[in-house]
Amino acid sequence: MLGARGSTLHLSAPDSIRSWVERRYTTLIGEALEAAGAALSDVSFAPLEAPAAGDGLNPSYTFERFVIGEGNRFAHAAALAAAEAPSEAYNPLFLHGPPGLGKTHLLVAIANYLAANAPGLSVRYTTAESFTNEFVDALRTKGGEGFKHRYRDLDVLLVDDVQFLEGKPNTEEEFFHTFNALFEGGSQLVLSSDRTPSQLSTLAERLRDRFEWGLTVAVEPPNLATRLTVLRRLVREAGLSGSEADGDALAELADRINANVRQLHGALTRVIAHASLTSRPLDSELIAEVIPPAGPARRETPVEEIQQHVASAFGISRAELVGSSRAATPLRARQVAILLTRESTGLSLPQIGRLYGGRDHSTVLNALRRIEINISEDPVIAERVDRLRREVHNLGGARP
């Protein structure tokens, strides 16, 4: 345990068990804190130490397994160039785009490539959130020198989700000096964000400026052909034969899910779960039942309507949904409502956070990640979210 700061209990564990505990026991820990009468209402998990290249990273995130399409071809080429010639090609390399398009895959692919082909280089992959947590812990334990050694004596530093640095002036200051030390020492920096550097409006200008020193590349949503290629690969990896998932069904699914690869993967998982539980073939008819069609352009459903509809479905008030309770029902309802708000509106993460009790964008992103994990792991939750998604979709009318 790292300790308590404000109303948040901070816990740490090795990555091998941290994510498992975080997914399954965050709500239970929060309820236990409330039952004990503690003045703590939030739980935050942090790794003991950010993993170095090849250490604890997803081995399937390689350049070979990255499905290339029109929307990500340049990003893939730039990342591969940075891996093949660190600090000689593009430095820093800044990848940006909405969640679920493969930015993390590319950053980890660089780390895995270097671990296999240049084991003599010191490489570290981390997220801005983990960087922040480690920095805060270093200040608390007077471990500043050790922290600087971990992050400044590197040949390659890969930092995911740098938008998490916004609103954290002390961490921004430390990252600024870390960036300068590495860049001036000839080390490679690769960064990712959900927005361009100029759109990180609350980040210090000097950091935004440095992020644009090298190459900035957009990672865009996959087109239909790319989505279909991704689905075919996922079906093969799931061990399904061609007779179990016909081509028309995959084409139908690729046509209905056009946002990102993560949602595409989640949709296929839900369809496979429904096929397994109902002993039905994975065909176009099942796709039509489980996944709502994209349909014609529709007006945005007001967030208030989404919140009220989800709150009613979970048997709570709208005030409880947007409030601070971490009890299981309001917490799950809030995650679902945030997901549907993200899918049904054009609002940014900070804008969504403001509409859900003034939460920051990192909290919103965390909620999205958790509900997506729950959807992929639990068919019951997936079915409930699908039903609510269809109902929310029907709340909006076709655009005039």
Backbone hydrogen bonds in HBPLUS format (Angstrom, degrees):
<---DONOR---> <-ACCEPTOR-->    atom                        ^
c    i                          cat <-CA-CA->   ^        H-A-AA   ^      H-
h    n   atom  resd res      DA  || num        DHA   H-A  angle D-A-AA Bond
n    s   type  num  typ     dist DA aas  dist angle  dist       angle   num
A0002-LEU N   A0010-HIS O   3.01 MM   8  5.37 141.5  2.16 129.6 139.6     1
A0003-GLY N   A0010-HIS O   3.26 MM   7  5.39 151.1  2.35 150.8 144.2     2
A0010-HIS N   A0003-GLY O   2.78 MM   7  5.39 164.7  1.80 162.5 166.5     3
A0005-ARG N   A0008-THR O   2.97 MM   3  5.50 159.1  2.02 160.8 164.5     4
A0008-THR N   A0005-ARG O   3.09 MM   3  5.50 163.9  2.12 129.1 131.3     5
A0041-SER N   A0007-SER O   2.79 MM  34  5.57 148.2  1.89 143.5 150.4     6
A0042-ASP N   A0007-SER O   3.13 MM  35  6.27 159.9  2.18 153.7 152.2     7
A0009-LEU N   A0042-ASP O   2.87 MM  33  6.22 165.8  1.89 150.5 149.7     8
A0044-SER N   A0009-LEU O   2.90 MM  35  6.18 163.8  1.92 157.4 158.3     9
A0011-LEU N   A0044-SER O   2.81 MM  33  6.15 167.4  1.82 168.6 172.9    10
A0046-ALA N   A0011-LEU O   2.84 MM  35  6.27 142.2  1.98 150.3 162.5    11
A0013-ALA N   A0046-ALA O   3.29 MM  33  6.84 142.4  2.44 153.5 164.0    12
A0017-ILE N   A0014-PRO O   3.09 MM   3  5.94 156.6  2.15 123.5 128.3    13
A0018-ARG N   A0014-PRO O   2.86 MM   4  5.78 149.9  1.95 153.9 161.8    14
A0021-VAL N   A0017-ILE O   2.97 MM   4  6.19 165.6  1.99 159.9 162.9    15
A0022-GLU N   A0018-ARG O   2.85 MM   4  6.01 163.4  1.88 154.6 160.1    16
A0023-ARG N   A0019-SER O   2.99 MM   4  6.07 158.4  2.03 143.7 148.4    17
A0024-ARG N   A0020-TRP O   3.23 MM   4  6.36 158.0  2.28 144.7 150.2    18
A0025-TYR N   A0021-VAL O   2.78 MM   4  5.44 157.0  1.83 155.9 159.6    19
A0029-ILE N   A0025-TYR O   2.84 MM   4  5.96 161.7  1.87 155.3 159.4    20
A0030-GLY N   A0026-THR O   2.97 MM   4  6.19 161.7  2.00 150.3 155.7    21
A0031-GLU N   A0027-THR O   2.91 MM   4  6.18 155.3  1.97 151.0 157.6    22
A0032-ALA N   A0028-LEU O   2.94 MM   4  6.16 151.4  2.02 144.0 152.1    23
A0033-LEU N   A0029-ILE O   2.93 MM   4  6.22 152.1  2.01 150.1 157.4    24
A0034-GLU N   A0030-GLY O   3.09 MM   4  6.37 156.4  2.15 145.1 151.1    25
A0035-ALA N   A0031-GLU O   2.86 MM   4  6.08 159.2  1.90 149.1 155.2    26
A0036-ALA N   A0032-ALA O   2.94 MM   4  6.08 142.2  2.08 141.1 150.7    27
A0038-ALA N   A0033-LEU O   3.03 MM   5  5.40 154.2  2.10 166.6 161.6    28
A0037-GLY N   A0034-GLU O   3.02 MM   3  5.13 154.1  2.09 102.6 110.6    29
A0125-TYR N   A0051-PRO O   3.32 MM  74  6.15 154.0  2.39 156.3 162.6    30
A0055-ASP N   A0052-ALA O   2.96 MM   3  5.33 162.9  1.99 135.2 136.7    31
A0053-ALA N   A0123-VAL O   2.91 MM  70  5.15 152.7  1.98 129.2 128.2    32
A0061-TYR N   A0058-ASN O   3.15 MM   3  5.69 164.5  2.17 116.0 120.8    33
A0062-THR N   A0060-SER O   3.02 MM   2  5.73 121.3  2.38 109.3  93.0    34
A0066-PHE N   A0063-PHE O   3.32 MM   3  5.23 158.2  2.38  99.0 105.4    35
A0072-ASN N   A0069-GLY O   3.26 MM   3  5.61 151.1  2.35 107.8 115.5    36
A0073-ARG N   A0069-GLY O   2.99 MM   4  5.61 122.2  2.33 157.0 166.4    37
A0220-GLU N   A0071-GLY O   2.94 MM 149  4.49 171.7  1.94 135.8 133.0    38
A0076-HIS N   A0072-ASN O   2.92 MM   4  6.11 160.8  1.95 157.2 162.1    39
A0077-ALA N   A0073-ARG O   3.03 MM   4  6.25 162.6  2.06 148.0 152.7    40
A0078-ALA N   A0074-PHE O   2.90 MM   4  6.08 159.8  1.94 150.9 156.5    41
A0079-ALA N   A0075-ALA O   2.96 MM   4  6.10 160.5  2.00 148.4 153.7    42
A0080-LEU N   A0076-HIS O   2.94 MM   4  6.13 160.7  1.98 150.9 156.4    43
A0081-ALA N   A0077-ALA O   2.94 MM   4  6.12 154.1  2.01 144.2 151.6    44
A0082-ALA N   A0078-ALA O   2.99 MM   4  6.26 153.5  2.06 146.1 152.8    45
A0083-ALA N   A0079-ALA O   2.98 MM   4  6.26 144.9  2.11 143.3 153.1    46
A0084-GLU N   A0080-LEU O   2.88 MM   4  6.11 154.1  1.95 150.7 157.6    47
A0085-ALA N   A0081-ALA O   2.97 MM   4  6.04 147.1  2.08 146.0 153.9    48
A0088-GLU N   A0085-ALA O   3.03 MM   3  5.43 160.1  2.07 133.0 135.9    49
A0215-LEU N   A0092-PRO O   2.98 MM 123  6.46 143.7  2.11 156.1 167.3    50
A0093-LEU N   A0189-LEU O   2.98 MM  96  6.45 157.7  2.03 151.3 156.2    51
A0191-LEU N   A0093-LEU O   2.79 MM  98  6.20 164.0  1.81 165.2 170.8    52
A0094-PHE N   A0215-LEU O   2.84 MM 121  6.13 169.5  1.85 166.5 167.3    53
A0217-VAL N   A0094-PHE O   2.82 MM 123  6.19 163.3  1.85 162.2 167.1    54
A0095-LEU N   A0191-LEU O   2.85 MM  96  6.22 166.4  1.87 157.1 155.9    55
A0193-SER N   A0095-LEU O   2.96 MM  98  6.48 138.0  2.14 151.1 163.5    56
A0096-HIS N   A0217-VAL O   2.98 MM 121  6.36 154.0  2.05 157.8 161.7    57
A0219-VAL N   A0096-HIS O   2.76 MM 123  5.91 154.9  1.82 160.6 162.4    58
A0097-GLY N   A0193-SER O   3.11 MM  96  6.66 144.2  2.24 142.2 152.6    59
A0261-VAL N   A0100-GLY O   2.99 MM 161  5.67 121.6  2.34 151.5 157.0    60
A0262-ARG N   A0100-GLY O   3.30 MM 162  4.74 154.1  2.37 127.7 132.7    61
A0106-LEU N   A0102-GLY O   3.09 MM   4  6.33 156.4  2.14 147.7 152.2    62
A0107-LEU N   A0103-LYS O   3.05 MM   4  6.40 161.1  2.09 153.2 158.1    63
A0108-VAL N   A0104-THR O   2.92 MM   4  6.08 172.3  1.92 160.6 162.6    64
A0109-ALA N   A0105-HIS O   2.82 MM   4  5.90 144.2  1.95 141.3 152.6    65
A0110-ILE N   A0106-LEU O   3.03 MM   4  6.29 148.1  2.14 144.7 151.3    66
A0111-ALA N   A0107-LEU O   3.22 MM   4  6.61 159.4  2.27 144.8 149.5    67
A0112-ASN N   A0108-VAL O   2.82 MM   4  6.09 163.6  1.84 155.4 159.7    68
A0113-TYR N   A0109-ALA O   2.83 MM   4  5.92 154.8  1.90 145.2 152.5    69
A0114-LEU N   A0110-ILE O   2.97 MM   4  6.20 162.1  2.00 152.8 157.0    70
A0115-ALA N   A0111-ALA O   2.94 MM   4  6.14 152.9  2.02 146.7 154.6    71
A0116-ALA N   A0112-ASN O   3.12 MM   4  6.29 146.2  2.24 141.0 148.8    72
A0117-ASN N   A0113-TYR O   2.85 MM   4  5.97 152.0  1.93 149.2 157.8    73
A0118-ALA N   A0114-LEU O   2.72 MM   4  4.80 150.7  1.80 130.4 136.5    74
A0121-LEU N   A0118-ALA O   3.01 MM   3  5.86 170.6  2.02 128.7 131.5    75
A0155-ASP N   A0122-SER O   2.81 MM  33  5.17 157.8  1.86 139.7 147.1    76
A0156-VAL N   A0122-SER O   3.10 MM  34  6.51 149.3  2.20 156.4 158.1    77
A0124-ARG N   A0156-VAL O   3.02 MM  32  6.42 151.9  2.10 150.5 159.0    78
A0158-LEU N   A0124-ARG O   2.87 MM  34  6.18 165.3  1.89 165.1 166.6    79
A0126-THR N   A0158-LEU O   2.90 MM  32  6.29 152.1  1.97 162.8 171.9    80
A0160-ASP N   A0126-THR O   2.91 MM  34  6.31 161.2  1.95 143.9 149.1    81
A0131-PHE N   A0127-THR O   2.88 MM   4  6.16 161.5  1.92 155.0 160.8    82
A0128-ALA N   A0160-ASP O   2.88 MM  32  6.06 152.5  1.96 171.7 167.6    83
A0132-THR N   A0128-ALA O   2.93 MM   4  6.09 155.2  1.99 141.7 148.0    84
A0133-ASN N   A0129-GLU O   2.95 MM   4  6.24 162.2  1.98 149.3 153.9    85
A0134-GLU N   A0130-SER O   2.88 MM   4  6.05 164.0  1.90 154.3 158.3    86
A0135-PHE N   A0131-PHE O   2.94 MM   4  6.08 154.6  2.00 144.8 152.4    87
A0136-VAL N   A0132-THR O   2.91 MM   4  6.15 163.8  1.93 156.7 160.4    88
A0137-ASP N   A0133-ASN O   2.98 MM   4  6.15 159.9  2.02 146.0 151.8    89
A0138-ALA N   A0134-GLU O   2.82 MM   4  6.02 149.5  1.91 144.4 153.3    90
A0139-LEU N   A0135-PHE O   3.00 MM   4  6.31 153.6  2.07 149.5 155.8    91
A0140-ARG N   A0136-VAL O   3.02 MM   4  6.28 153.8  2.09 144.9 152.4    92
A0141-THR N   A0137-ASP O   2.93 MM   4  6.11 151.9  2.01 150.0 156.7    93
A0142-LYS N   A0138-ALA O   2.89 MM   4  5.56 104.7  2.47 136.2 150.6    94
A0143-GLY N   A0138-ALA O   2.67 MM   5  4.36 153.9  1.74 135.2 139.8    95
A0147-PHE N   A0143-GLY O   3.07 MM   4  6.31 154.9  2.13 152.1 159.7    96
A0148-LYS N   A0144-GLY O   2.96 MM   4  6.23 161.6  2.00 152.0 156.1    97
A0149-HIS N   A0145-GLU O   2.98 MM   4  6.19 155.1  2.04 145.2 152.2    98
A0150-ARG N   A0146-GLY O   3.02 MM   4  6.27 153.1  2.10 145.1 151.7    99
A0151-TYR N   A0147-PHE O   3.18 MM   4  6.44 146.6  2.30 147.5 155.9   100
A0152-ARG N   A0148-LYS O   2.76 MM   4  5.56 142.3  1.90 153.4 160.4   101
A0188-GLN N   A0155-ASP O   2.87 MM  33  6.25 154.7  1.93 160.1 153.8   102
A0157-LEU N   A0188-GLN O   2.94 MM  31  6.36 160.1  1.98 161.7 166.8   103
A0190-VAL N   A0157-LEU O   3.02 MM  33  6.44 156.6  2.07 156.9 161.0   104
A0159-VAL N   A0190-VAL O   2.88 MM  31  6.36 158.5  1.93 162.3 168.5   105
A0192-SER N   A0159-VAL O   3.03 MM  33  6.54 135.6  2.24 160.2 162.2   106
A0164-PHE N   A0161-ASP O   3.09 MM   3  6.09 174.3  2.10 127.8 129.6   107
A0162-VAL N   A0192-SER O   2.84 MM  30  6.14 167.3  1.86 168.0 164.4   108
A0165-LEU N   A0162-VAL O   3.02 MM   3  5.69 167.7  2.03 118.6 122.7   109
A0166-GLU N   A0163-GLN O   3.14 MM   3  5.72 160.5  2.18 115.0 120.3   110
A0168-LYS N   A0165-LEU O   3.20 MM   3  5.70 144.6  2.33 142.7 138.8   111
A0172-GLU N   A0168-LYS O   2.85 MM   4  6.05 161.4  1.89 161.0 167.2   112
A0173-GLU N   A0169-PRO O   2.96 MM   4  6.12 155.5  2.02 144.0 149.8   113
A0174-GLU N   A0170-ASN O   3.10 MM   4  6.41 158.3  2.15 143.9 149.1   114
A0175-PHE N   A0171-THR O   2.82 MM   4  6.05 161.8  1.85 154.8 160.2   115
A0176-PHE N   A0172-GLU O   2.83 MM   4  5.97 150.6  1.92 147.7 155.9   116
A0177-HIS N   A0173-GLU O   3.19 MM   4  6.52 157.9  2.24 147.5 151.5   117
A0178-THR N   A0174-GLU O   2.93 MM   4  6.18 154.0  2.00 146.5 154.8   118
A0179-PHE N   A0175-PHE O   2.77 MM   4  5.92 165.2  1.79 153.1 156.6   119
A0180-ASN N   A0176-PHE O   3.02 MM   4  6.25 165.1  2.04 147.3 151.3   120
A0181-ALA N   A0177-HIS O   2.93 MM   4  6.07 165.0  1.95 148.4 152.6   121
A0182-LEU N   A0178-THR O   3.04 MM   4  6.24 164.5  2.07 154.0 157.7   122
A0183-PHE N   A0179-PHE O   2.86 MM   4  5.96 171.5  1.87 159.3 162.2   123
A0184-GLU N   A0180-ASN O   2.87 MM   4  5.84 169.3  1.88 152.3 156.0   124
A0185-GLY N   A0181-ALA O   3.11 MM   4  6.04 132.6  2.35 129.1 141.1   125
A0185-GLY N   A0182-LEU O   3.13 MM   3  5.03 126.2  2.44  91.6 106.2   126
A0187-SER N   A0182-LEU O   2.87 MM   5  5.06 163.9  1.89 155.1 149.7   127
A0186-GLY N   A0183-PHE O   3.06 MM   3  5.25 161.9  2.10 107.6 112.1   128
A0199-GLN N   A0196-THR O   3.02 MM   3  5.26 138.5  2.20 105.9 117.8   129
A0200-LEU N   A0197-PRO O   3.11 MM   3  5.40 159.4  2.15 109.1 115.6   130
A0203-LEU N   A0200-LEU O   3.01 MM   3  5.54 163.1  2.04 120.0 124.8   131
A0207-LEU N   A0204-ALA O   2.99 MM   3  5.46 134.5  2.20 109.6 121.6   132
A0208-ARG N   A0204-ALA O   3.10 MM   4  6.49 163.2  2.13 155.5 160.3   133
A0209-ASP N   A0205-GLU O   2.86 MM   4  6.03 157.2  1.92 152.1 158.5   134
A0210-ARG N   A0206-ARG O   3.23 MM   4  6.32 153.5  2.30 130.4 136.6   135
A0211-PHE N   A0207-LEU O   2.94 MM   4  6.20 154.3  2.01 154.8 162.0   136
A0212-GLU N   A0209-ASP O   3.16 MM   3  5.44 144.5  2.29 102.3 112.3   137
A0213-TRP N   A0210-ARG O   3.05 MM   3  5.16 168.2  2.06 111.7 114.0   138
A0227-ARG N   A0223-ASN O   2.92 MM   4  6.19 162.1  1.95 158.4 164.2   139
A0228-LEU N   A0224-LEU O   2.96 MM   4  6.18 156.9  2.01 152.5 158.5   140
A0229-THR N   A0225-ALA O   3.04 MM   4  6.28 151.8  2.12 142.6 150.3   141
A0230-VAL N   A0226-THR O   2.92 MM   4  6.21 158.3  1.97 153.2 158.7   142
A0231-LEU N   A0227-ARG O   2.99 MM   4  6.26 160.7  2.03 148.8 153.5   143
A0232-ARG N   A0228-LEU O   3.02 MM   4  6.24 159.6  2.06 148.7 153.7   144
A0233-ARG N   A0229-THR O   3.11 MM   4  6.35 156.0  2.17 147.1 153.2   145
A0234-LEU N   A0230-VAL O   2.94 MM   4  6.21 162.2  1.97 153.3 158.5   146
A0235-VAL N   A0231-LEU O   2.87 MM   4  6.05 155.9  1.93 152.2 158.4   147
A0236-ARG N   A0232-ARG O   3.08 MM   4  6.29 157.6  2.13 142.6 148.3   148
A0237-GLU N   A0233-ARG O   2.92 MM   4  6.22 160.5  1.96 152.3 157.9   149
A0238-ALA N   A0234-LEU O   2.88 MM   4  6.07 133.7  2.10 138.9 151.4   150
A0238-ALA N   A0235-VAL O   3.20 MM   3  5.03 127.8  2.49  90.1 103.8   151
A0240-LEU N   A0235-VAL O   3.20 MM   5  5.67 161.5  2.23 164.4 159.6   152
A0239-GLY N   A0236-ARG O   3.01 MM   3  5.23 156.5  2.06 105.8 113.1   153
A0244-GLU N   A0241-SER O   3.02 MM   3  5.31 140.3  2.18 105.0 116.1   154
A0282-LEU N   A0244-GLU O   3.30 MM  38  5.88 141.6  2.46 151.0 157.1   155
A0249-ALA N   A0246-ASP O   3.10 MM   3  5.47 122.6  2.45 103.6 117.1   156
A0250-LEU N   A0246-ASP O   3.25 MM   4  6.68 157.3  2.30 151.3 157.3   157
A0251-ALA N   A0247-GLY O   2.96 MM   4  6.16 158.1  2.01 149.8 156.1   158
A0252-GLU N   A0248-ASP O   2.91 MM   4  6.10 150.7  1.99 143.9 151.9   159
A0253-LEU N   A0249-ALA O   2.93 MM   4  6.22 155.5  1.99 148.0 154.5   160
A0254-ALA N   A0250-LEU O   2.86 MM   4  6.05 162.6  1.89 151.1 156.0   161
A0255-ASP N   A0251-ALA O   3.02 MM   4  6.14 140.8  2.18 137.9 148.0   162
A0256-ARG N   A0252-GLU O   3.07 MM   4  6.31 140.4  2.23 140.5 150.8   163
A0256-ARG N   A0253-LEU O   3.11 MM   3  5.11 124.0  2.44  94.6 108.8   164
A0257-ILE N   A0253-LEU O   3.05 MM   4  6.21 153.7  2.12 157.4 162.4   165
A0264-LEU N   A0260-ASN O   3.05 MM   4  6.28 149.6  2.15 142.7 152.1   166
A0265-HIS N   A0261-VAL O   2.84 MM   4  6.07 157.5  1.89 152.0 156.8   167
A0266-GLY N   A0262-ARG O   2.93 MM   4  6.20 160.3  1.97 147.0 152.8   168
A0267-ALA N   A0263-GLN O   2.82 MM   4  5.98 154.9  1.88 146.3 153.0   169
A0268-LEU N   A0264-LEU O   3.01 MM   4  6.26 160.1  2.05 148.3 153.1   170
A0269-THR N   A0265-HIS O   2.95 MM   4  6.19 155.9  2.01 148.6 155.6   171
A0270-ARG N   A0266-GLY O   2.98 MM   4  6.26 153.6  2.06 146.3 152.9   172
A0271-VAL N   A0267-ALA O   2.99 MM   4  6.26 158.7  2.03 149.3 155.1   173
A0272-ILE N   A0268-LEU O   2.87 MM   4  6.08 165.4  1.89 154.8 158.6   174
A0273-ALA N   A0269-THR O   2.92 MM   4  6.09 155.2  1.99 144.5 151.6   175
A0274-HIS N   A0270-ARG O   2.93 MM   4  6.18 160.2  1.97 150.1 155.0   176
A0275-ALA N   A0271-VAL O   2.88 MM   4  6.12 160.5  1.92 151.6 157.3   177
A0276-SER N   A0272-ILE O   2.91 MM   4  6.10 155.2  1.97 147.0 153.7   178
A0277-LEU N   A0273-ALA O   2.87 MM   4  6.05 166.1  1.89 154.3 158.0   179
A0278-THR N   A0274-HIS O   3.00 MM   4  5.96 148.2  2.10 146.4 153.6   180
A0279-SER N   A0275-ALA O   2.94 MM   4  5.55 109.5  2.45 132.4 145.3   181
A0280-ARG N   A0275-ALA O   3.02 MM   5  4.80 146.7  2.14 131.9 140.0   182
A0283-ASP N   A0281-PRO O   3.01 MM   2  5.62 119.4  2.39 109.1  92.4   183
A0287-ILE N   A0283-ASP O   3.07 MM   4  6.39 161.3  2.10 153.0 158.9   184
A0288-ALA N   A0284-SER O   2.94 MM   4  6.13 158.0  1.99 148.7 153.7   185
A0289-GLU N   A0285-GLU O   3.21 MM   4  6.49 141.1  2.37 138.9 148.5   186
A0289-GLU N   A0286-LEU O   3.09 MM   3  5.13 125.6  2.40  96.4 110.5   187
A0290-VAL N   A0286-LEU O   2.99 MM   4  6.19 158.8  2.03 157.5 162.8   188
A0291-ILE N   A0287-ILE O   2.89 MM   4  5.62 167.6  1.91 153.8 158.0   189
A0399-ARG N   A0297-ALA O   3.26 MM 102  6.13 170.5  2.27 129.2 131.3   190
A0299-ARG N   A0397-GLY O   2.87 MM  98  5.80 170.9  1.88 177.5 174.5   191
A0305-GLU N   A0302-PRO O   3.01 MM   3  5.36 125.3  2.31 105.1 118.4   192
A0306-ILE N   A0302-PRO O   3.16 MM   4  6.59 156.0  2.22 150.6 157.6   193
A0307-GLN N   A0303-VAL O   2.85 MM   4  6.11 168.7  1.86 160.4 162.7   194
A0308-GLN N   A0304-GLU O   2.96 MM   4  6.09 162.2  1.99 144.9 149.9   195
A0309-HIS N   A0305-GLU O   2.92 MM   4  5.99 160.4  1.96 147.4 153.1   196
A0310-VAL N   A0306-ILE O   2.97 MM   4  6.14 169.9  1.98 156.7 159.1   197
A0311-ALA N   A0307-GLN O   2.89 MM   4  5.95 162.6  1.92 148.6 154.4   198
A0312-SER N   A0308-GLN O   2.98 MM   4  6.09 161.2  2.02 145.8 150.6   199
A0313-ALA N   A0309-HIS O   3.04 MM   4  6.26 154.7  2.10 144.4 151.5   200
A0314-PHE N   A0310-VAL O   3.04 MM   4  6.32 141.2  2.19 147.9 157.8   201
A0314-PHE N   A0311-ALA O   3.19 MM   3  5.24 128.4  2.48  95.4 108.4   202
A0316-ILE N   A0311-ALA O   2.93 MM   5  5.13 170.9  1.94 148.1 147.3   203
A0315-GLY N   A0312-SER O   3.09 MM   3  4.93 153.6  2.17  98.0 106.1   204
A0321-LEU N   A0317-SER O   3.11 MM   4  6.44 151.0  2.19 144.2 152.5   205
A0322-VAL N   A0318-ARG O   3.12 MM   4  6.42 156.7  2.18 153.2 156.8   206
A0323-GLY N   A0319-ALA O   3.00 MM   4  5.80 114.2  2.45 132.8 148.6   207
A0323-GLY N   A0320-GLU O   3.30 MM   3  4.92 145.1  2.43  90.4 100.4   208
A0331-LEU N   A0327-ALA O   3.00 MM   4  5.95 160.7  2.03 162.5 168.8   209
A0332-ARG N   A0328-ALA O   2.96 MM   4  6.07 165.3  1.98 152.0 155.7   210
A0333-ALA N   A0329-THR O   2.92 MM   4  6.03 168.4  1.93 157.3 161.2   211
A0334-ARG N   A0330-PRO O   2.87 MM   4  5.91 154.3  1.93 143.7 150.5   212
A0335-GLN N   A0331-LEU O   3.06 MM   4  6.32 157.8  2.11 146.8 152.2   213
A0336-VAL N   A0332-ARG O   3.00 MM   4  6.28 161.9  2.04 154.1 158.6   214
A0337-ALA N   A0333-ALA O   2.89 MM   4  6.09 162.4  1.92 149.9 155.2   215
A0338-ILE N   A0334-ARG O   2.90 MM   4  6.07 157.5  1.95 149.9 155.8   216
A0339-LEU N   A0335-GLN O   3.00 MM   4  6.22 157.0  2.06 145.0 151.3   217
A0340-LEU N   A0336-VAL O   2.94 MM   4  6.24 164.7  1.96 155.8 159.2   218
A0341-THR N   A0337-ALA O   2.85 MM   4  5.99 147.6  1.95 143.6 153.2   219
A0342-ARG N   A0338-ILE O   2.91 MM   4  6.10 156.9  1.96 148.2 154.1   220
A0343-GLU N   A0339-LEU O   2.99 MM   4  6.27 153.4  2.06 147.8 155.2   221
A0344-SER N   A0340-LEU O   2.86 MM   4  5.80 144.8  1.98 140.8 150.0   222
A0345-THR N   A0341-THR O   3.07 MM   4  5.75 128.7  2.35 143.9 149.5   223
A0352-ILE N   A0348-SER O   2.93 MM   4  6.23 157.4  1.99 153.4 159.9   224
A0353-GLY N   A0349-LEU O   2.90 MM   4  6.13 161.4  1.94 152.8 158.1   225
A0354-ARG N   A0350-PRO O   3.08 MM   4  6.34 152.5  2.15 146.8 152.7   226
A0355-LEU N   A0352-ILE O   2.97 MM   3  5.19 128.8  2.24 101.7 115.6   227
A0356-TYR N   A0353-GLY O   3.07 MM   3  5.08 152.2  2.15 100.9 109.6   228
A0359-ARG N   A0353-GLY O   2.83 MM   6  4.42 126.0  2.13 135.2 121.0   229
A0363-THR N   A0360-ASP O   3.12 MM   3  5.54 127.3  2.41 107.3 119.5   230
A0364-VAL N   A0360-ASP O   3.24 MM   4  6.64 154.6  2.31 147.8 155.2   231
A0365-LEU N   A0361-HIS O   2.92 MM   4  6.13 160.9  1.96 147.9 152.6   232
A0366-ASN N   A0362-SER O   2.96 MM   4  6.10 151.9  2.04 140.2 148.0   233
A0367-ALA N   A0363-THR O   2.97 MM   4  6.22 153.7  2.04 145.0 151.7   234
A0368-LEU N   A0364-VAL O   2.98 MM   4  6.32 155.3  2.05 150.1 156.7   235
A0369-ARG N   A0365-LEU O   2.99 MM   4  6.25 157.9  2.04 148.2 153.8   236
A0370-ARG N   A0366-ASN O   2.99 MM   4  6.21 159.8  2.03 150.2 155.5   237
A0371-ILE N   A0367-ALA O   3.06 MM   4  6.25 166.3  2.08 152.6 155.6   238
A0372-GLU N   A0368-LEU O   3.05 MM   4  6.12 154.6  2.12 144.8 152.1   239
A0373-ILE N   A0369-ARG O   3.01 MM   4  6.22 150.8  2.10 144.1 151.7   240
A0374-ASN N   A0370-ARG O   2.95 MM   4  6.21 160.9  1.99 148.2 153.6   241
A0375-ILE N   A0371-ILE O   2.85 MM   4  6.02 154.4  1.92 145.7 152.6   242
A0376-SER N   A0372-GLU O   3.07 MM   4  6.23 155.2  2.13 141.6 147.7   243
A0377-GLU N   A0373-ILE O   3.04 MM   4  6.22 135.1  2.25 144.0 156.0   244
A0378-ASP N   A0374-ASN O   2.88 MM   4  5.76 145.8  2.00 152.0 158.3   245
A0382-ALA N   A0378-ASP O   2.98 MM   4  6.26 163.4  2.01 154.4 159.9   246
A0383-GLU N   A0379-PRO O   2.87 MM   4  6.01 156.3  1.93 144.8 150.0   247
A0384-ARG N   A0380-VAL O   3.05 MM   4  6.30 157.2  2.10 144.5 150.8   248
A0385-VAL N   A0381-ILE O   2.89 MM   4  6.13 164.3  1.92 158.5 162.1   249
A0386-ASP N   A0382-ALA O   2.92 MM   4  6.08 155.8  1.98 145.5 152.8   250
A0387-ARG N   A0383-GLU O   2.98 MM   4  6.22 157.0  2.03 147.2 152.7   251
A0388-LEU N   A0384-ARG O   3.02 MM   4  6.30 163.2  2.04 150.1 154.4   252
A0389-ARG N   A0385-VAL O   2.74 MM   4  5.90 150.2  1.83 148.0 157.3   253
A0390-ARG N   A0386-ASP O   2.97 MM   4  6.25 157.4  2.02 149.4 154.1   254
A0391-GLU N   A0387-ARG O   3.01 MM   4  6.27 156.9  2.06 146.3 153.1   255
A0392-VAL N   A0388-LEU O   2.80 MM   4  5.97 163.0  1.82 152.2 156.6   256
A0393-HIS N   A0389-ARG O   2.83 MM   4  5.95 153.7  1.90 143.3 151.6   257
A0394-ASN N   A0390-ARG O   2.98 MM   4  6.24 145.9  2.10 141.6 150.1   258
A0395-LEU N   A0392-VAL O   2.98 MM   3  5.03 140.9  2.14  97.5 109.6   259
A0396-GLY N   A0393-HIS O   3.30 MM   3  5.78 145.8  2.43 106.2 113.9   260
